[in-house]
Amino acid sequence: MKTALTIAGSDSSGGAGIQADIKTMTAHGVFAMSAVTALTAQNTVGVTGILDATPDFLAAQLDAVFTDIFPDAVKIGMVSSAGLIAVIAEKLRFYGAKNIVVDPVMVATSGARLLKEDAVGALREQLLPLAALLTPNIPEAEILSGLSIRSAADMERSARAIGEQYGCAVLCKGGHRISDADDLLYRGGTLCWFRGKRVETQNTHGTGCTLSSAIAANLAKGLALEDAVQLAKEYLSGALGDMLDLGRGAGPMNHMFDLRSRFCGGERA
């Protein structure tokens, strides 16, 4: 059985964070492990408390996982401090971790900044260069690229700038756009659009966690990156289309489709 590790915070409501990650990885037939960066008191309405793990304890969790059940992929979610980011980067390099998917959780859906400036700097300098794939939403892509995103062409410029800066693939998520839910993958100079129809639902808590975890699970199973992204997008879109209440921890559990023969819909730029 393939294995995947999530490094993220705990969501007491079960709809996001490591809870969403573990549910998603399990639904994809991958054995899920976790290293908890923080405990949170939160629900679909907001966060009322955060208790960070210490760098030493996070290091102990990572050592325990890597020395016993080596992960075939690693998903990294929100990490709130520069000290924790430094520990993660050190351990990933030391153990030679592979298939690292970083969801750079920097901006909440409300638009609020979630990381202090020193943590953003550590994220840029230490963690992002280790990633095989980054999955920023549009506000996060604007921060990472320094470019304003108002159109599809802007998404392409931003994804290319991020990918070239950090030497990795970038999936710029279009969920913050009003008219569609198209995502853009930049990889090695190639742009690939994944078309999606916007689903009118309020059950969006944890969707970013779910998407990145699904991609990591697919990479753990040996799928090519484009296939891993397409399957993950279909999985999440199917759950939203069925109006599953992700905010209450239902989790999208039943939308695995074999789309390997038609990833990207033939659209490459």
C-alpha positions in Angstrom: 0.0 0.0 0.0 1.3 3.4 -0.9 1.8 6.0 1.8 1.5 9.8 2.2 2.3 12.2 4.9 0.4 15.4 5.7 2.2 18.1 7.6 -0.4 20.6 8.7 -2.6 21.9 11.5 -5.5 20.1 13.1 -9.0 21.3 12.4 -11.3 20.6 15.4 -14.4 20.7 13.1 -12.9 18.0 10.9 -13.5 19.8 7.6 -10.0 21.1 6.8 -6.4 20.6 7.9 -5.0 17.1 8.7 -8.5 15.7 9.2 -9.5 16.6 5.6 -6.1 15.4 4.4 -6.4 12.0 6.1 -9.9 11.5 4.8 -8.9 12.3 1.3 -5.8 10.2 1.3 -7.8 7.3 2.7 -10.5 7.7 0.1 -7.7 7.4 -2.6 -6.5 4.1 -1.2 -3.3 5.5 0.3 -2.1 5.0 3.9 -2.2 8.4 5.6 0.2 9.7 8.2 0.5 13.1 9.9 2.8 15.5 11.6 0.7 18.1 13.4 2.0 21.7 13.2 -0.7 23.2 15.4 -3.9 22.5 17.3 -6.7 24.8 16.4 -10.2 25.5 17.9 -12.2 26.2 14.7 -15.3 25.4 12.7 -16.7 26.5 9.4 -17.3 30.0 10.8 -13.8 30.8 12.0 -10.8 30.1 14.2 -11.0 30.9 17.9 -7.7 29.6 19.1 -4.3 28.3 17.9 -1.7 26.3 19.8 1.5 25.8 17.8 3.6 22.7 18.2 7.2 23.4 19.3 9.9 23.0 16.6 11.4 20.1 18.7 8.2 18.2 18.9 7.4 18.7 15.2 10.9 17.4 14.4 10.2 14.3 16.6 7.0 13.6 14.7 8.8 13.8 11.4 11.6 11.6 12.6 9.1 9.0 13.8 7.4 8.8 10.4 10.4 8.9 8.1 12.4 6.3 10.1 9.6 3.8 10.1 7.1 4.3 7.3 8.7 6.3 4.6 6.1 8.4 2.7 5.7 8.1 -1.1 4.4 11.6 -1.1 4.3 14.6 1.3 1.6 17.2 1.5 2.3 20.4 3.5 -0.5 22.8 4.5 -0.5 25.7 6.9 2.7 26.2 8.9 2.4 29.3 11.1 6.0 30.2 12.1 9.5 30.5 10.6 10.8 28.0 13.2 8.4 25.3 12.2 9.1 25.9 8.5 12.9 25.6 9.1 12.4 22.2 10.9 10.2 20.9 8.0 12.7 22.0 5.4 15.6 20.4 7.3 13.9 17.1 7.7 12.7 16.9 4.1 16.2 17.5 2.9 17.8 15.1 5.4 15.4 12.2 4.5 15.3 12.9 0.8 11.5 13.2 0.7 9.8 12.9 -2.7 6.6 14.1 -4.3 6.3 17.1 -2.1 3.1 19.1 -2.6 3.0 22.5 -0.9 -0.3 24.2 -0.4 1.1 27.7 0.6 -1.7 28.6 3.0 -1.0 32.4 3.3 -4.4 34.0 2.7 -7.8 33.0 4.1 -10.9 32.9 1.8 -11.9 36.1 3.6 -8.7 37.7 2.3 -7.1 37.8 5.7 -3.3 37.2 5.8 -2.5 34.1 7.8 1.3 34.2 8.0 3.6 36.8 9.6 6.2 38.3 7.3 9.1 36.3 8.8 7.1 33.1 8.2 6.4 34.2 4.6 10.2 34.8 4.1 11.1 31.4 5.5 8.4 29.7 3.3 9.9 31.4 0.2 13.5 30.7 1.1 13.5 27.3 2.7 10.3 25.3 1.8 9.1 26.3 -1.6 12.3 25.4 -3.4 11.9 21.8 -2.2 8.4 21.4 -3.7 7.5 19.3 -6.7 4.2 21.2 -6.9 2.8 24.4 -5.4 -0.9 24.9 -5.2 -1.6 28.6 -4.5 -5.0 30.2 -4.9 -5.2 33.5 -6.7 -4.4 35.8 -3.7 -1.5 33.6 -2.7 -0.2 33.5 -6.3 -0.3 37.3 -6.3 1.9 37.4 -3.2 4.3 34.8 -4.5 4.7 36.3 -7.9 4.3 40.0 -7.1 1.8 40.3 -10.0 -1.9 41.3 -10.0 -4.2 38.6 -11.3 -7.4 39.8 -13.1 -7.5 37.5 -16.1 -6.5 34.2 -17.5 -3.4 35.8 -19.1 -2.5 37.2 -15.7 -2.8 33.7 -14.2 -0.4 32.4 -16.9 2.2 35.1 -16.2 2.0 34.6 -12.4 2.2 30.8 -12.6 5.2 31.0 -14.9 6.9 33.6 -12.7 6.5 31.4 -9.6 7.6 28.2 -11.3 10.7 29.8 -12.7 11.6 31.4 -9.4 11.2 28.3 -7.3 12.1 25.6 -9.9 8.9 23.6 -9.5 5.5 23.0 -11.0 2.7 25.4 -10.0 -1.0 24.8 -10.0 -2.7 28.2 -9.8 -6.2 27.6 -8.6 -9.0 29.6 -10.1 -11.6 29.2 -7.4 -11.5 32.8 -6.5 -12.5 33.9 -10.0 -16.2 34.8 -10.4 -17.1 33.2 -13.7 -15.3 29.9 -13.7 -13.2 27.4 -11.7 -10.4 26.9 -14.2 -7.1 25.9 -12.8 -3.7 26.4 -14.5 -0.7 24.1 -14.3 2.7 25.4 -15.2 5.4 22.8 -15.5 8.8 23.2 -17.2 7.8 25.9 -19.5 4.4 24.3 -20.4 1.0 25.7 -19.5 -2.0 23.4 -19.1 -5.5 24.5 -18.3 -7.9 22.3 -16.4 -11.4 23.6 -17.1 -14.0 23.5 -14.4 -17.5 24.8 -13.9 -18.2 26.9 -10.9 -20.5 25.1 -8.4 -22.7 27.4 -6.4 -22.3 26.1 -2.8 -21.2 27.4 0.6 -19.6 24.1 1.5 -16.1 25.2 0.6 -14.4 24.8 4.0 -11.3 22.6 3.4 -11.5 22.4 -0.4 -7.9 23.6 -0.8 -6.7 20.9 1.7 -8.7 18.3 -0.1 -7.4 19.1 -3.6 -3.7 19.2 -2.6 -4.1 16.0 -0.6 -5.7 14.2 -3.5 -2.9 15.3 -5.8 -0.3 14.0 -3.3 -2.2 10.7 -3.0 -2.2 10.3 -6.7 1.5 11.1 -7.0 2.2 8.5 -4.2 0.5 5.9 -6.4 2.8 6.8 -9.3 0.6 8.8 -11.5 2.0 11.5 -13.8 1.6 15.0 -12.5 -1.0 16.0 -15.1 -3.1 12.9 -14.4 -2.8 13.4 -10.6 -4.1 17.0 -10.9 -6.9 16.0 -13.3 -8.1 13.2 -11.1 -7.9 15.4 -8.0 -9.9 18.2 -9.6 -12.6 15.8 -10.8 -12.8 14.3 -7.3 -13.3 17.7 -5.6 -15.6 19.0 -8.3 -17.8 15.9 -8.0 -18.0 16.3 -4.3 -19.0 20.0 -4.6 -21.5 19.2 -7.3 -23.2 16.7 -5.1 -23.3 19.4 -2.4 -21.5 17.3 0.1 -21.0 19.4 3.2 -17.2 19.7 3.4 -17.6 22.3 6.1 -19.1 19.7 8.5 -16.4 17.2 7.7 -18.3 15.0 5.3 -15.4 14.9 3.0 -15.6 14.0 -0.7 -15.3 10.2 -0.6 -16.8 8.8 -3.8 -15.5 10.6 -6.9 -12.6 8.7 -8.3 -12.6 8.7 -12.1 -10.1 7.3 -14.6 -9.4 10.4 -16.7 -5.9 9.6 -17.7 -6.8 9.3 -21.4 -8.1 12.8 -21.5 -6.3 15.0 -19.0 -6.2 18.7 -19.7 -9.0 18.3 -22.3 -6.3 18.5 -25.0 -5.6 22.1 -24.1 -1.9 22.9 -23.8 -0.2 26.2 -24.4 
